[in-house]
């Protein structure tokens, strides 16, 4: 009897091994095809795409069949071995579901439908691809949820690695399908399918810092009608009147007390608010009050984001024959322009005109569309690309794209600390500023959560040779005054502040949406570095994952986040 049992166990073990090896081999043969399918979607080579899709489905179905035997199902109920076999089963079934639910419909997805050509977006093509994109997105996210539910702590190394690889790939692809699905829902109406629309394009100037990147004095107007786009640089309607008597809409008193009345009444100060939906609504309202022009939305793109776009589409030619490229556009718009044009109005006109040319090139379909999508995602991740729609229902969709730029309230999944830089030199010398930030949360030393924001600002302003147009009206030449607003977690209180290593006992502490905001003023001489630190303490240990919202500067701040859980 014992011998018979031993034989049965050996046969069962052999069956499990053979099944596992067979399934793994089929999945390994399927994975390279996934990259080929993505490439086919981009290039539009439908014949090869269909071959790759069929092969991918064949391999995932074969992997699933390999596990469809009694030995494998029995093994799933065994201690130690069971969780590993069950994880392999889930991984295989997920791969098969993705193959049938998303990959099979891949040939119906027209990525080029989202690409403008000749100044026009084909709205009908976007509508045609919408069902396939939506279906693929739903399948991918259901699959990702199943993979997220697998506890990898119970798995042996090779199985855990396979689970983590597929989980990571599903989340990566899920980000793409989610973006395409939302674009397919937003773009038709946003591009004038039902009626003409107009949008305000804002080009923040990071050489004069504001919370969201820079002050705004350069603009363009984008008009769309059934997908046809026209883009025109625009003069600042506030050239003669710097500030209106009243904000165009109700503005939170705490915001005005923190940043000043001009935040709600002057176009070049609306970006002091850390919340882009507020900024965009103010900008649209101010423009309407000053110039009688209503907008359906606002798009904000800074010069660094323009450099990313040019990296994808190639250079554009200016009216004077010069070229703007990825390696010179930031310097041209944020530094060279002040030596070239002493007059402020001429500087703004050059900034607006050059920035508009980049948009015109994108609308014409110039360059690599795939590279363009990647670079736009990069700009959005760095808070350099923001979008707002006046229609509340449409704005709800924008909020899911990552382009909204809202300073969201904290919850048990995420805790946000803000580090906002605002220039008070009244000149454009922030082109020469660099910042470092070390932000931490410590839940290990007491019943309260300790937060620390330690950073530094460095000025690389030349000691001499600055153009006259960069002379500050309030400071000696070359000096830079920056006001740093450190926005603490919801409900946390400031417990200390330091500047240059010395206690800063006179720090102003304001309130904004249930958060403490600590103001740190730093005056820099050319070549000087000044350190600062702000400490907060929050009630309890239930704060979510630590995130940092910092002002996008000409050169991205060197940011390090330490999030200690004990």
C-alpha positions in Angstrom: 0.0 0.0 0.0 2.8 2.4 0.9 4.5 1.7 -2.3 1.3 2.4 -4.3 0.9 5.7 -2.5 4.5 6.6 -3.2 4.0 5.9 -6.9 0.9 8.0 -6.9 2.7 10.9 -5.3 5.6 10.6 -7.7 3.2 10.6 -10.7 1.3 13.6 -9.2 4.5 15.5 -8.6 5.7 14.7 -12.2 2.4 15.9 -13.6 2.6 19.1 -11.7 6.2 19.7 -12.8 5.4 19.0 -16.5 2.3 21.2 -16.4 4.2 24.1 -14.8 7.1 23.8 -17.2 4.8 23.7 -20.2 2.7 26.6 -19.0 5.8 28.7 -18.3 7.2 28.0 -21.7 4.1 29.1 -23.4 3.9 32.3 -21.5 7.6 33.0 -22.1 6.9 32.6 -25.9 3.9 34.9 -25.6 5.7 37.8 -23.9 7.9 39.0 -26.8 4.8 39.1 -29.0 3.3 41.7 -26.6 6.0 44.2 -27.6 5.6 43.4 -31.2 1.8 44.0 -30.9 2.4 47.4 -29.3 4.8 48.3 -32.2 2.2 47.2 -34.7 -0.4 49.4 -33.1 1.9 52.4 -33.5 3.1 51.6 -37.1 -0.3 50.5 -38.3 1.1 47.4 -40.0 -2.1 45.5 -39.7 -1.1 42.3 -41.5 1.8 41.5 -39.1 -0.3 42.8 -36.2 -3.0 40.1 -36.9 -0.3 37.4 -37.1 1.2 38.4 -33.7 -2.3 38.7 -32.1 -3.2 35.2 -33.2 0.1 33.8 -32.0 -0.2 35.5 -28.6 -3.7 34.1 -28.1 -2.5 30.6 -29.1 0.3 30.6 -26.5 -1.8 31.8 -23.7 -4.6 29.3 -24.4 -1.9 26.5 -24.5 -0.6 27.7 -21.1 -4.1 27.5 -19.7 -4.7 24.0 -21.1 -1.4 22.8 -19.6 -2.7 23.5 -16.1 -6.1 21.9 -16.7 -5.5 18.5 -15.1 -6.4 16.9 -11.7 -2.8 16.8 -10.4 -2.4 20.5 -10.7 -5.8 21.2 -9.1 -5.0 18.8 -6.2 -1.6 20.5 -5.7 -3.3 23.9 -5.3 -4.9 22.6 -2.1 -1.6 21.4 -0.6 0.1 23.5 2.1 3.2 25.5 1.1 3.0 24.3 -2.5 -0.6 25.3 -3.0 -0.2 29.2 -2.9 2.5 28.9 -5.6 0.5 26.7 -7.9 -2.6 28.9 -7.3 -0.5 32.0 -8.2 0.6 30.4 -11.4 -3.0 29.5 -12.3 -4.1 33.1 -11.7 -1.2 34.4 -13.7 -2.0 32.1 -16.6 -5.7 32.8 -16.6 -5.0 36.5 -16.4 -2.7 36.3 -19.4 -5.4 34.4 -21.3 -8.1 36.9 -20.4 -5.9 39.8 -21.5 -5.2 37.9 -24.8 -8.9 37.4 -25.5 -10.3 40.6 -24.0 -7.6 43.2 -25.0 -5.1 41.8 -27.4 -7.7 40.3 -29.7 -9.3 43.7 -30.2 -5.9 45.4 -30.7 -6.3 45.7 -34.5 -9.4 47.8 -33.9 -7.4 50.4 -32.0 -6.2 53.2 -34.2 -3.6 55.1 -32.3 -3.1 57.4 -35.2 -6.7 58.5 -34.7 -5.4 60.7 -31.8 -2.7 62.2 -34.0 -3.4 65.7 -35.6 -2.5 66.0 -39.2 -2.4 69.2 -41.3 -3.9 71.2 -38.4 -6.9 68.9 -38.0 -7.9 66.0 -35.7 -10.1 63.3 -37.3 -12.9 63.2 -34.8 -14.7 60.4 -36.7 -11.5 58.2 -36.3 -11.4 58.9 -32.6 -15.1 57.9 -32.3 -14.4 54.7 -34.3 -11.6 53.5 -32.0 -13.5 54.4 -28.8 -15.2 51.1 -28.2 -12.0 49.0 -28.7 -10.0 51.3 -26.4 -12.7 51.2 -23.7 -12.9 47.4 -23.8 -9.2 46.9 -23.7 -8.9 49.3 -20.7 -11.6 47.5 -18.8 -9.9 44.1 -19.4 -6.4 45.3 -18.4 -7.6 46.9 -15.2 -9.6 43.8 -14.1 -6.5 41.7 -14.8 -4.3 44.1 -12.8 -6.7 43.9 -9.9 -6.5 40.1 -9.9 -2.7 40.2 -9.9 -2.7 42.8 -7.1 -4.6 40.4 -4.9 -1.9 37.7 -5.0 0.2 37.7 -1.8 3.8 37.4 -3.1 5.1 37.0 0.5 3.9 33.3 0.4 5.6 32.5 -2.9 8.9 31.0 -3.8 11.4 33.3 -5.7 10.7 32.3 -9.4 6.9 32.4 -8.9 7.0 35.7 -7.1 9.2 37.2 -9.8 6.8 36.1 -12.5 3.8 37.5 -10.6 5.6 40.9 -10.0 6.6 41.1 -13.7 3.1 40.6 -15.0 1.7 42.9 -12.3 4.1 45.7 -13.3 3.5 45.2 -17.0 -0.3 45.3 -16.5 -0.1 48.6 -14.6 2.2 50.1 -17.2 -0.1 49.1 -20.0 -3.1 50.1 -17.9 -1.8 53.6 -17.7 -1.6 53.7 -21.5 -5.1 52.3 -22.0 -6.6 54.5 -19.3 -5.1 57.6 -21.0 -6.4 56.5 -24.5 -9.8 55.7 -23.1 -10.1 59.1 -21.4 -8.8 60.8 -24.5 -11.4 59.0 -26.7 -14.1 60.3 -24.3 -12.8 63.9 -24.0 -11.4 64.8 -27.4 -14.5 64.7 -29.7 -16.4 67.4 -27.8 -13.3 69.2 -26.7 -12.2 69.5 -30.4 -15.5 71.0 -31.5 -17.6 68.0 -32.6 -20.9 69.7 -31.6 -19.9 73.4 -31.7 -16.8 75.6 -32.1 -14.6 76.0 -29.0 -11.8 78.2 -27.9 -9.0 77.7 -25.3 -6.6 80.0 -23.6 -3.0 78.7 -23.9 -0.8 80.0 -21.0 3.0 79.8 -21.1 4.3 80.2 -17.5 7.7 81.9 -17.2 9.9 79.8 -14.8 12.4 82.6 -14.7 10.0 84.4 -12.3 8.7 81.7 -10.1 5.2 81.2 -8.9 3.8 78.2 -7.0 2.8 76.4 -10.2 6.0 77.3 -12.1 6.1 80.9 -13.2 4.2 84.1 -13.8 2.2 84.3 -17.0 2.4 87.2 -19.5 2.6 85.2 -22.7 -0.5 83.6 -24.3 -2.1 82.1 -27.4 -5.7 81.4 -28.3 -6.6 77.9 -29.7 -9.8 77.8 -31.7 -11.3 74.5 -32.8 -14.2 73.6 -35.1 -15.0 70.0 -35.9 -11.4 69.1 -35.4 -9.8 72.0 -37.4 -7.4 74.0 -35.2 -6.1 77.5 -35.5 -3.5 78.9 -33.1 -2.8 82.6 -32.7 -0.3 84.3 -30.2 -2.2 86.8 -28.1 -1.3 90.0 -26.4 -1.8 90.3 -22.7 -5.1 92.1 -22.1 -3.6 93.4 -18.8 -0.9 95.4 -20.5 -2.5 98.6 -19.6 -4.4 97.6 -16.4 -2.2 95.4 -14.2 -5.0 94.4 -11.8 -8.8 94.4 -11.8 -10.8 95.8 -8.9 -12.4 92.5 -8.0 -11.8 88.8 -8.7 -14.0 87.4 -11.5 -15.3 84.7 -9.2 -15.4 83.9 -5.5 -11.9 83.2 -4.1 -11.1 81.5 -0.9 -10.1 84.1 1.8 -7.3 82.0 3.0 -5.7 81.9 -0.4 -5.9 85.7 -0.8 -4.5 86.2 2.7 -1.6 83.9 2.0 -0.6 85.1 -1.4 -2.2 88.5 -1.6 -5.2 90.1 -3.4 -3.4 90.1 -6.7 -3.8 86.2 -6.8 -7.4 86.7 -7.7 -7.2 90.0 -9.7 -4.0 90.0 -11.7 -3.2 87.6 -14.6 0.5 87.3 -13.8 -0.2 86.2 -10.3 -3.0 83.6 -10.7 -0.3 80.8 -10.7 0.5 81.6 -7.1 -2.4 79.3 -6.2 -1.1 75.7 -5.9 -4.4 74.4 -7.3 -4.6 74.5 -11.2 -8.4 74.3 -11.5 -8.5 77.5 -9.4 -5.8 79.1 -11.4 -7.4 78.2 -14.8 -10.9 79.4 -13.7 -9.4 82.7 -12.5 -7.4 83.2 -15.7 -10.4 82.5 -17.9 -12.6 84.8 -15.8 -10.0 87.6 -15.7 -9.5 87.5 -19.5 -13.3 87.6 -20.0 -13.6 90.6 -17.7 -10.7 92.5 -19.3 -11.2 91.6 -23.0 -14.7 90.2 -23.3 -13.5 86.8 -24.5 -15.0 83.5 -23.0 -13.0 80.3 -23.1 -14.1 76.7 -22.9 -10.8 75.7 -21.2 -7.3 76.5 -20.3 -4.0 74.7 -21.2 -0.8 75.6 -19.4 2.6 74.5 -20.9 6.0 75.8 -19.6 9.2 76.2 -21.7 10.7 73.1 -20.2 7.7 71.1 -21.4 8.1 72.7 -24.8 11.7 71.4 -24.9 10.3 67.9 -24.3 7.9 68.4 -27.2 10.6 69.5 -29.5 12.7 66.5 -28.5 9.9 64.4 -30.0 8.9 66.5 -33.1 12.2 68.1 -34.0 13.0 71.9 -34.3 10.7 74.6 -35.5 11.8 77.7 -37.6 11.1 81.2 -36.3 10.0 84.1 -38.5 13.6 85.5 -38.4 15.0 82.2 -39.7 16.4 81.0 -36.4 15.5 77.6 -35.0 14.1 76.5 -31.7 15.1 73.0 -30.7 15.0 70.9 -27.6 18.5 72.0 -26.5 18.0 75.7 -26.8 14.3 76.6 -26.3 14.5 76.9 -22.6 17.5 79.2 -22.7 16.0 81.2 -25.6 12.7 81.9 -23.8 13.9 82.3 -20.3 17.3 83.9 -20.6 18.5 85.1 -24.0 15.3 87.0 -24.7 16.1 89.5 -22.1 19.4 90.5 -23.7 17.8 90.5 -27.2 14.7 92.6 -26.3 15.1 95.3 -23.6 11.3 96.1 -23.8 9.0 93.9 -21.7 6.2 93.9 -24.3 8.6 92.7 -27.0 9.9 90.0 -24.7 6.3 88.7 -24.1 5.5 88.9 -27.8 8.6 86.8 -28.7 7.8 84.3 -25.9 4.1 83.9 -27.1 5.0 83.7 -30.8 7.8 81.2 -30.3 5.7 79.0 -28.0 2.8 79.1 -30.4 5.0 77.8 -33.3 5.6 74.6 -31.3 1.8 74.1 -31.0 1.4 74.8 -34.7 4.0 72.1 -35.5 2.2 69.6 -33.3 -1.1 70.3 -34.9 0.5 69.8 -38.3 1.6 66.3 -37.3 5.3 67.0 -37.3 7.7 64.4 -35.9 7.1 61.1 -34.0 3.7 60.7 -32.5 4.8 58.0 -30.1 7.7 60.0 -28.9 5.3 63.0 -28.5 3.0 61.0 -26.2 5.9 59.9 -24.1 7.3 63.5 -23.7 3.8 64.9 -22.9 3.5 62.3 -20.2 6.9 63.3 -18.9 5.8 67.0 -18.8 2.6 66.1 -17.0 4.4 64.0 -14.4 6.6 67.1 -13.6 3.6 69.4 -13.3 4.6 71.3 -16.4 1.5 70.4 -18.5 -1.9 71.2 -17.1 -5.5 71.2 -18.6 -8.8 72.5 -17.4 -12.3 72.4 -19.0 -15.0 74.8 -17.9 -17.7 72.2 -18.3 -17.9 70.4 -14.9 -18.8 67.0 -16.4 -15.9 67.1 -18.8 -13.6 68.3 -16.0 -14.4 65.2 -14.1 -12.8 63.2 -16.9 -9.8 65.5 -17.0 -9.3 64.9 -13.3 -8.7 61.2 -14.1 -6.0 62.0 -16.7 -3.3 63.3 -14.4 -3.5 66.7 -16.1 -5.8 68.4 -13.6 -3.1 69.7 -11.3 -5.4 70.0 -8.3 -3.9 70.2 -4.8 -5.9 67.2 -3.5 -6.9 66.7 0.1 -5.1 64.0 2.1 -6.6 60.7 2.8 -5.5 57.3 4.2 -3.8 56.4 0.9 -1.8 59.6 0.2 -0.4 62.5 2.2 0.8 65.5 0.2 3.4 68.1 1.3 3.8 71.2 -0.8 7.1 73.2 -1.3 6.2 76.3 -3.3 8.6 78.9 -4.6 7.4 82.5 -5.3 9.6 85.3 -6.6 9.6 88.6 -4.9 12.5 90.2 -6.8 10.2 91.4 -9.6 12.7 90.3 -12.2 13.5 87.2 -14.2 16.6 85.8 -12.4 15.0 82.5 -11.2 16.5 81.0 -14.4 19.6 80.8 -12.3 18.1 79.1 -9.2 18.6 75.5 -8.2 16.9 73.6 -5.3 17.3 70.5 -3.3 14.5 68.9 -1.2 14.6 66.1 1.3 11.2 65.3 2.7 10.4 62.7 5.2 7.7 61.1 7.4 8.6 59.2 10.5 6.0 57.0 12.2 8.5 55.1 14.3 9.5 57.2 17.4 6.2 58.2 19.0 2.4 57.9 18.7 2.5 61.0 16.4 3.8 61.2 12.8 6.9 63.5 12.4 7.3 65.3 9.1 10.5 67.1 8.0 11.1 69.3 4.9 14.8 70.1 4.5 16.1 71.9 1.4 18.3 74.5 -0.1 18.3 77.2 -2.7 21.4 78.1 -4.7 21.9 81.1 -6.9 24.1 80.8 -10.0 23.4 84.4 -11.1 26.5 85.9 -12.8 28.3 88.4 -10.7 28.3 90.8 -13.6 27.2 91.2 -17.2 23.4 90.9 -16.7 21.2 92.7 -19.2 19.6 95.9 -17.9 16.1 94.4 -18.3 17.0 91.9 -15.5 17.6 94.7 -13.0 15.2 94.4 -10.0 13.2 97.5 -9.1 13.5 96.5 -5.4 16.9 94.8 -4.9 20.5 95.5 -5.8 21.7 93.9 -9.1 22.0 90.1 -8.9 20.2 89.5 -5.7 17.2 87.2 -5.6 14.4 87.2 -3.0 12.3 84.0 -2.9 9.4 83.3 -0.6 9.0 79.6 0.1 5.6 78.3 1.2 5.9 74.9 2.9 2.4 73.4 2.9 2.1 70.8 5.7 -0.1 67.6 5.7 -3.8 68.0 6.6 -4.2 68.6 10.3 -0.4 68.7 11.1 1.0 71.6 13.1 4.4 73.2 12.6 6.9 72.4 15.4 9.9 74.3 14.2 11.7 76.1 11.4 15.4 76.9 10.5 17.1 79.1 7.9 20.8 78.7 7.3 21.0 76.3 10.2 19.7 78.9 12.7 16.2 78.7 14.4 13.7 80.9 12.6 11.3 81.8 15.3 9.4 84.5 13.4 8.1 82.2 10.6 4.6 83.2 9.4 2.2 80.3 9.8 -1.0 80.6 7.7 -4.0 78.3 7.1 -5.0 76.9 3.7 -7.8 74.2 3.4 -7.0 72.6 6.8 -3.2 72.7 6.3 -0.6 74.8 8.1 1.5 76.8 5.6 4.9 78.1 6.8 6.5 81.0 4.9 10.3 81.0 4.6 11.9 84.1 3.0 15.4 83.6 1.4 17.5 86.4 0.0 20.4 85.1 -2.1 23.6 86.8 -3.3 25.1 85.6 -6.6 26.8 82.2 -5.9 25.2 81.8 -2.5 23.4 78.7 -1.1 21.0 78.9 1.8 19.5 75.9 3.6 16.1 75.8 5.2 14.1 73.3 7.3 10.5 73.1 8.5 9.1 70.4 10.9 5.5 69.3 11.4 3.8 66.9 13.7 0.6 65.1 12.8 -2.0 63.4 15.0 -1.6 59.6 15.0 0.1 57.3 12.5 -2.6 56.9 9.9 -1.1 59.2 7.3 -1.0 57.8 3.7 1.9 57.4 1.4 4.0 60.6 1.4 4.0 62.6 -1.8 5.6 66.0 -2.5 4.2 68.8 -4.7 7.0 71.1 -5.6 7.2 74.1 -7.9 8.5 73.1 -11.4 11.7 75.1 -11.9 13.9 75.6 -14.9 15.9 72.6 -13.6 13.9 70.1 -11.7 14.6 70.2 -7.9 16.7 67.3 -6.7 14.0 65.6 -4.6 14.4 62.7 -2.2 11.5 61.3 -0.2 11.8 59.1 2.9 8.6 57.5 4.1 9.2 55.4 7.3 6.6 52.9 8.4 7.2 50.8 11.6 
